[in-house]
Amino acid sequence: MSAQPLELWQVQPMHSAHLPQVLEIERRAYPFPWTEGIFNDCLKVGHSAWVVCSPAGDLLAYALLSMTVGEAHLLKY
């Protein structure tokens, strides 16, 4: 058994600095990907936006949610 802590993925809030990597995933995953402007608008209005990064700092996944009183909608994953 190792005394080193297990390296885990990190979930953190999405920032505009993440957008180049988010857009790369977006373009590979969807036939009609969202634009950088759409992602920027989501960040500006305060949608819940998250990224998942590897222990090395590589962006692996992202999600955006719209939340209001009593309900939430997954906008993008």
N, CA, C and O atoms as CSV, one atom per row, in Angstrom:
chain,resi,resn,atom,element,x,y,z
A,1,MET,N,N,0.840,-1.171,0.000
A,1,MET,CA,C,0.000,0.000,0.000
A,1,MET,C,C,0.892,1.244,0.000
A,1,MET,O,O,1.868,1.328,0.745
A,2,SER,N,N,0.538,2.191,-0.841
A,2,SER,CA,C,1.317,3.414,-0.981
A,2,SER,C,C,0.894,4.461,0.055
A,2,SER,O,O,-0.273,4.550,0.435
A,3,ALA,N,N,1.863,5.234,0.490
A,3,ALA,CA,C,1.576,6.324,1.418
A,3,ALA,C,C,1.175,7.589,0.667
A,3,ALA,O,O,0.795,8.581,1.290
A,4,GLN,N,N,1.255,7.566,-0.676
A,4,GLN,CA,C,0.902,8.725,-1.480
A,4,GLN,C,C,-0.620,8.839,-1.605
A,4,GLN,O,O,-1.298,7.821,-1.745
A,5,PRO,N,N,-1.168,10.049,-1.556
A,5,PRO,CA,C,-2.622,10.201,-1.733
A,5,PRO,C,C,-3.021,9.846,-3.164
A,5,PRO,O,O,-2.259,10.066,-4.105
A,6,LEU,N,N,-4.198,9.305,-3.312
A,6,LEU,CA,C,-4.734,8.948,-4.615
A,6,LEU,C,C,-5.036,10.221,-5.403
A,6,LEU,O,O,-5.710,11.124,-4.907
A,7,GLU,N,N,-4.530,10.283,-6.635
A,7,GLU,CA,C,-4.805,11.445,-7.477
A,7,GLU,C,C,-6.172,11.273,-8.126
A,7,GLU,O,O,-6.433,10.258,-8.773
A,8,LEU,N,N,-7.032,12.252,-7.957
A,8,LEU,CA,C,-8.393,12.188,-8.464
A,8,LEU,C,C,-8.664,13.325,-9.427
A,8,LEU,O,O,-7.959,14.333,-9.445
A,9,TRP,N,N,-9.711,13.139,-10.236
A,9,TRP,CA,C,-10.163,14.234,-11.083
A,9,TRP,C,C,-10.609,15.378,-10.199
A,9,TRP,O,O,-11.036,15.171,-9.063
A,10,GLN,N,N,-10.507,16.578,-10.724
A,10,GLN,CA,C,-10.915,17.768,-9.983
A,10,GLN,C,C,-12.094,18.429,-10.681
A,10,GLN,O,O,-12.048,18.665,-11.889
A,11,VAL,N,N,-13.144,18.727,-9.937
A,11,VAL,CA,C,-14.286,19.463,-10.452
A,11,VAL,C,C,-14.148,20.893,-9.951
A,11,VAL,O,O,-13.995,21.135,-8.754
A,12,GLN,N,N,-14.203,21.840,-10.892
A,12,GLN,CA,C,-14.011,23.235,-10.518
A,12,GLN,C,C,-14.890,24.134,-11.379
A,12,GLN,O,O,-15.309,23.729,-12.463
A,13,PRO,N,N,-15.172,25.330,-10.919
A,13,PRO,CA,C,-15.986,26.249,-11.722
A,13,PRO,C,C,-15.313,26.568,-13.059
A,13,PRO,O,O,-14.092,26.706,-13.137
A,14,MET,N,N,-16.129,26.682,-14.102
A,14,MET,CA,C,-15.621,27.039,-15.426
A,14,MET,C,C,-15.354,28.535,-15.476
A,14,MET,O,O,-16.142,29.335,-14.972
A,15,HIS,N,N,-14.234,28.905,-16.089
A,15,HIS,CA,C,-13.873,30.302,-16.317
A,15,HIS,C,C,-13.589,30.481,-17.802
A,15,HIS,O,O,-13.407,29.499,-18.521
A,16,SER,N,N,-13.550,31.697,-18.255
A,16,SER,CA,C,-13.303,31.955,-19.679
A,16,SER,C,C,-11.969,31.376,-20.139
A,16,SER,O,O,-11.812,31.065,-21.319
A,17,ALA,N,N,-11.010,31.227,-19.234
A,17,ALA,CA,C,-9.717,30.631,-19.603
A,17,ALA,C,C,-9.862,29.170,-20.013
A,17,ALA,O,O,-8.994,28.640,-20.706
A,18,HIS,N,N,-10.938,28.512,-19.598
A,18,HIS,CA,C,-11.174,27.113,-19.966
A,18,HIS,C,C,-11.759,26.966,-21.374
A,18,HIS,O,O,-11.745,25.871,-21.937
A,19,LEU,N,N,-12.270,28.057,-21.943
A,19,LEU,CA,C,-13.028,27.956,-23.187
A,19,LEU,C,C,-12.277,27.354,-24.372
A,19,LEU,O,O,-12.903,26.624,-25.141
A,20,PRO,N,N,-10.988,27.604,-24.578
A,20,PRO,CA,C,-10.328,26.937,-25.708
A,20,PRO,C,C,-10.429,25.415,-25.628
A,20,PRO,O,O,-10.684,24.761,-26.639
A,21,GLN,N,N,-10.233,24.848,-24.444
A,21,GLN,CA,C,-10.333,23.391,-24.294
A,21,GLN,C,C,-11.780,22.930,-24.366
A,21,GLN,O,O,-12.066,21.875,-24.933
A,22,VAL,N,N,-12.696,23.706,-23.797
A,22,VAL,CA,C,-14.125,23.366,-23.865
A,22,VAL,C,C,-14.567,23.340,-25.325
A,22,VAL,O,O,-15.260,22.415,-25.748
A,23,LEU,N,N,-14.170,24.348,-26.094
A,23,LEU,CA,C,-14.565,24.424,-27.503
A,23,LEU,C,C,-13.982,23.281,-28.323
A,23,LEU,O,O,-14.619,22.802,-29.261
A,24,GLU,N,N,-12.788,22.848,-27.978
A,24,GLU,CA,C,-12.196,21.703,-28.673
A,24,GLU,C,C,-13.046,20.447,-28.457
A,24,GLU,O,O,-13.328,19.715,-29.407
A,25,ILE,N,N,-13.447,20.203,-27.228
A,25,ILE,CA,C,-14.315,19.054,-26.933
A,25,ILE,C,C,-15.664,19.237,-27.623
A,25,ILE,O,O,-16.191,18.300,-28.224
A,26,GLU,N,N,-16.215,20.437,-27.536
A,26,GLU,CA,C,-17.520,20.747,-28.124
A,26,GLU,C,C,-17.541,20.443,-29.620
A,26,GLU,O,O,-18.494,19.845,-30.121
A,27,ARG,N,N,-16.501,20.851,-30.327
A,27,ARG,CA,C,-16.441,20.647,-31.786
A,27,ARG,C,C,-16.327,19.170,-32.159
A,27,ARG,O,O,-16.836,18.743,-33.195
A,28,ARG,N,N,-15.663,18.401,-31.315
A,28,ARG,CA,C,-15.531,16.963,-31.586
A,28,ARG,C,C,-16.784,16.188,-31.219
A,28,ARG,O,O,-17.048,15.131,-31.793
A,29,ALA,N,N,-17.562,16.700,-30.270
A,29,ALA,CA,C,-18.687,15.941,-29.725
A,29,ALA,C,C,-20.026,16.208,-30.424
A,29,ALA,O,O,-20.900,15.341,-30.420
A,30,TYR,N,N,-20.198,17.376,-31.015
A,30,TYR,CA,C,-21.505,17.752,-31.533
A,30,TYR,C,C,-21.447,18.166,-32.997
A,30,TYR,O,O,-20.507,18.847,-33.409
A,31,PRO,N,N,-22.448,17.761,-33.794
A,31,PRO,CA,C,-22.471,18.193,-35.194
A,31,PRO,C,C,-22.769,19.690,-35.340
A,31,PRO,O,O,-22.385,20.303,-36.336
A,32,PHE,N,N,-23.456,20.282,-34.348
A,32,PHE,CA,C,-23.753,21.714,-34.348
A,32,PHE,C,C,-23.291,22.287,-33.006
A,32,PHE,O,O,-24.109,22.549,-32.124
A,33,PRO,N,N,-21.973,22.482,-32.857
A,33,PRO,CA,C,-21.426,22.904,-31.556
A,33,PRO,C,C,-21.807,24.338,-31.203
A,33,PRO,O,O,-22.029,25.185,-32.068
A,34,TRP,N,N,-21.873,24.572,-29.893
A,34,TRP,CA,C,-22.059,25.935,-29.413
A,34,TRP,C,C,-20.825,26.755,-29.769
A,34,TRP,O,O,-19.723,26.218,-29.879
A,35,THR,N,N,-21.019,28.051,-29.945
A,35,THR,CA,C,-19.904,28.954,-30.248
A,35,THR,C,C,-19.293,29.477,-28.943
A,35,THR,O,O,-19.856,29.318,-27.860
A,36,GLU,N,N,-18.152,30.090,-29.082
A,36,GLU,CA,C,-17.516,30.713,-27.927
A,36,GLU,C,C,-18.426,31.793,-27.332
A,36,GLU,O,O,-18.484,31.967,-26.114
A,37,GLY,N,N,-19.130,32.511,-28.202
A,37,GLY,CA,C,-20.039,33.548,-27.740
A,37,GLY,C,C,-21.157,33.001,-26.863
A,37,GLY,O,O,-21.526,33.630,-25.871
A,38,ILE,N,N,-21.699,31.840,-27.213
A,38,ILE,CA,C,-22.756,31.231,-26.400
A,38,ILE,C,C,-22.215,30.866,-25.026
A,38,ILE,O,O,-22.857,31.133,-24.011
A,39,PHE,N,N,-21.032,30.256,-24.992
A,39,PHE,CA,C,-20.429,29.913,-23.698
A,39,PHE,C,C,-20.149,31.171,-22.876
A,39,PHE,O,O,-20.405,31.191,-21.672
A,40,ASN,N,N,-19.629,32.217,-23.511
A,40,ASN,CA,C,-19.367,33.470,-22.790
A,40,ASN,C,C,-20.650,34.060,-22.228
A,40,ASN,O,O,-20.666,34.545,-21.096
A,41,ASP,N,N,-21.734,34.024,-23.013
A,41,ASP,CA,C,-23.019,34.529,-22.526
A,41,ASP,C,C,-23.492,33.736,-21.308
A,41,ASP,O,O,-23.995,34.320,-20.349
A,42,CYS,N,N,-23.335,32.412,-21.338
A,42,CYS,CA,C,-23.732,31.576,-20.200
A,42,CYS,C,C,-22.937,31.941,-18.946
A,42,CYS,O,O,-23.490,31.990,-17.847
A,43,LEU,N,N,-21.641,32.196,-19.116
A,43,LEU,CA,C,-20.819,32.584,-17.972
A,43,LEU,C,C,-21.224,33.964,-17.455
A,43,LEU,O,O,-21.256,34.191,-16.245
A,44,LYS,N,N,-21.533,34.881,-18.370
A,44,LYS,CA,C,-21.893,36.248,-17.974
A,44,LYS,C,C,-23.195,36.293,-17.179
A,44,LYS,O,O,-23.310,37.050,-16.215
A,45,VAL,N,N,-24.182,35.480,-17.582
A,45,VAL,CA,C,-25.476,35.527,-16.889
A,45,VAL,C,C,-25.477,34.686,-15.616
A,45,VAL,O,O,-26.448,34.701,-14.859
A,46,GLY,N,N,-24.401,33.963,-15.382
A,46,GLY,CA,C,-24.267,33.254,-14.114
A,46,GLY,C,C,-24.809,31.842,-14.071
A,46,GLY,O,O,-25.098,31.323,-12.993
A,47,HIS,N,N,-24.954,31.198,-15.254
A,47,HIS,CA,C,-25.340,29.790,-15.230
A,47,HIS,C,C,-24.275,29.003,-14.470
A,47,HIS,O,O,-23.099,29.366,-14.486
A,48,SER,N,N,-24.681,27.948,-13.819
A,48,SER,CA,C,-23.743,27.089,-13.104
A,48,SER,C,C,-22.915,26.344,-14.151
A,48,SER,O,O,-23.451,25.529,-14.902
A,49,ALA,N,N,-21.625,26.618,-14.203
A,49,ALA,CA,C,-20.743,26.053,-15.231
A,49,ALA,C,C,-19.535,25.406,-14.551
A,49,ALA,O,O,-18.876,26.020,-13.713
A,50,TRP,N,N,-19.258,24.163,-14.925
A,50,TRP,CA,C,-18.220,23.374,-14.259
A,50,TRP,C,C,-17.352,22.657,-15.265
A,50,TRP,O,O,-17.802,22.315,-16.359
A,51,VAL,N,N,-16.095,22.430,-14.889
A,51,VAL,CA,C,-15.186,21.606,-15.689
A,51,VAL,C,C,-14.624,20.494,-14.811
A,51,VAL,O,O,-14.527,20.623,-13.590
A,52,VAL,N,N,-14.262,19.409,-15.466
A,52,VAL,CA,C,-13.596,18.291,-14.797
A,52,VAL,C,C,-12.200,18.214,-15.378
A,52,VAL,O,O,-12.035,18.112,-16.593
A,53,CYS,N,N,-11.182,18.263,-14.510
A,53,CYS,CA,C,-9.790,18.231,-14.950
A,53,CYS,C,C,-9.084,17.007,-14.386
A,53,CYS,O,O,-9.403,16.526,-13.299
A,54,SER,N,N,-8.128,16.523,-15.147
A,54,SER,CA,C,-7.298,15.410,-14.690
A,54,SER,C,C,-6.312,15.925,-13.650
A,54,SER,O,O,-6.144,17.135,-13.503
A,55,PRO,N,N,-5.661,15.023,-12.930
A,55,PRO,CA,C,-4.635,15.466,-11.976
A,55,PRO,C,C,-3.528,16.295,-12.649
A,55,PRO,O,O,-2.897,17.131,-12.003
A,56,ALA,N,N,-3.297,16.057,-13.952
A,56,ALA,CA,C,-2.275,16.808,-14.688
A,56,ALA,C,C,-2.781,18.169,-15.153
A,56,ALA,O,O,-2.013,18.963,-15.695
A,57,GLY,N,N,-4.087,18.448,-14.943
A,57,GLY,CA,C,-4.646,19.739,-15.330
A,57,GLY,C,C,-5.335,19.764,-16.676
A,57,GLY,O,O,-5.795,20.821,-17.108
A,58,ASP,N,N,-5.420,18.612,-17.362
A,58,ASP,CA,C,-6.104,18.553,-18.652
A,58,ASP,C,C,-7.609,18.596,-18.444
A,58,ASP,O,O,-8.134,17.907,-17.569
A,59,LEU,N,N,-8.303,19.393,-19.233
A,59,LEU,CA,C,-9.746,19.477,-19.144
A,59,LEU,C,C,-10.352,18.248,-19.811
A,59,LEU,O,O,-10.081,17.987,-20.983
A,60,LEU,N,N,-11.160,17.500,-19.089
A,60,LEU,CA,C,-11.732,16.249,-19.572
A,60,LEU,C,C,-13.208,16.359,-19.928
A,60,LEU,O,O,-13.680,15.677,-20.838
A,61,ALA,N,N,-13.936,17.209,-19.218
A,61,ALA,CA,C,-15.381,17.311,-19.417
A,61,ALA,C,C,-15.870,18.654,-18.886
A,61,ALA,O,O,-15.148,19.365,-18.187
A,62,TYR,N,N,-17.110,18.983,-19.234
A,62,TYR,CA,C,-17.708,20.225,-18.754
A,62,TYR,C,C,-19.217,20.053,-18.687
A,62,TYR,O,O,-19.782,19.150,-19.305
A,63,ALA,N,N,-19.860,20.931,-17.928
A,63,ALA,CA,C,-21.318,20.926,-17.829
A,63,ALA,C,C,-21.799,22.335,-17.510
A,63,ALA,O,O,-21.132,23.097,-16.809
A,64,LEU,N,N,-22.966,22.659,-18.038
A,64,LEU,CA,C,-23.624,23.934,-17.739
A,64,LEU,C,C,-25.048,23.650,-17.308
A,64,LEU,O,O,-25.742,22.831,-17.910
A,65,LEU,N,N,-25.477,24.337,-16.255
A,65,LEU,CA,C,-26.821,24.158,-15.731
A,65,LEU,C,C,-27.509,25.503,-15.585
A,65,LEU,O,O,-26.881,26.514,-15.271
A,66,SER,N,N,-28.813,25.492,-15.820
A,66,SER,CA,C,-29.646,26.648,-15.544
A,66,SER,C,C,-30.485,26.280,-14.332
A,66,SER,O,O,-31.258,25.323,-14.376
A,67,MET,N,N,-30.337,27.043,-13.239
A,67,MET,CA,C,-31.057,26.723,-12.012
A,67,MET,C,C,-31.955,27.884,-11.614
A,67,MET,O,O,-31.546,29.045,-11.632
A,68,THR,N,N,-33.189,27.543,-11.256
A,68,THR,CA,C,-34.129,28.514,-10.715
A,68,THR,C,C,-34.763,27.889,-9.481
A,68,THR,O,O,-34.453,26.754,-9.118
A,69,VAL,N,N,-35.628,28.617,-8.858
A,69,VAL,CA,C,-36.275,28.117,-7.649
A,69,VAL,C,C,-37.036,26.831,-7.974
A,69,VAL,O,O,-37.965,26.831,-8.782
A,70,GLY,N,N,-36.630,25.749,-7.338
A,70,GLY,CA,C,-37.351,24.491,-7.463
A,70,GLY,C,C,-37.044,23.638,-8.665
A,70,GLY,O,O,-37.606,22.551,-8.793
A,71,GLU,N,N,-36.167,24.086,-9.563
A,71,GLU,CA,C,-35.847,23.245,-10.719
A,71,GLU,C,C,-34.495,23.621,-11.308
A,71,GLU,O,O,-33.966,24.707,-11.069
A,72,ALA,N,N,-33.953,22.690,-12.086
A,72,ALA,CA,C,-32.686,22.907,-12.777
A,72,ALA,C,C,-32.748,22.216,-14.139
A,72,ALA,O,O,-33.422,21.198,-14.300
A,73,HIS,N,N,-32.044,22.776,-15.109
A,73,HIS,CA,C,-31.972,22.195,-16.441
A,73,HIS,C,C,-30.515,22.037,-16.830
A,73,HIS,O,O,-29.730,22.979,-16.725
A,74,LEU,N,N,-30.159,20.852,-17.276
A,74,LEU,CA,C,-28.818,20.612,-17.791
A,74,LEU,C,C,-28.782,21.160,-19.211
A,74,LEU,O,O,-29.453,20.636,-20.100
A,75,LEU,N,N,-27.999,22.215,-19.426
A,75,LEU,CA,C,-27.931,22.861,-20.721
A,75,LEU,C,C,-26.934,22.195,-21.664
A,75,LEU,O,O,-27.174,22.086,-22.866
A,76,LYS,N,N,-25.831,21.759,-21.108
A,76,LYS,CA,C,-24.752,21.193,-21.928
A,76,LYS,C,C,-23.909,20.288,-21.070
A,76,LYS,O,O,-23.629,20.600,-19.913
A,77,TYR,N,N,-23.506,19.175,-21.628
A,77,TYR,CA,C,-22.617,18.242,-20.916
A,77,TYR,C,C,-21.725,17.555,-21.889
A,77,TYR,O,O,-20.901,16.729,-21.496
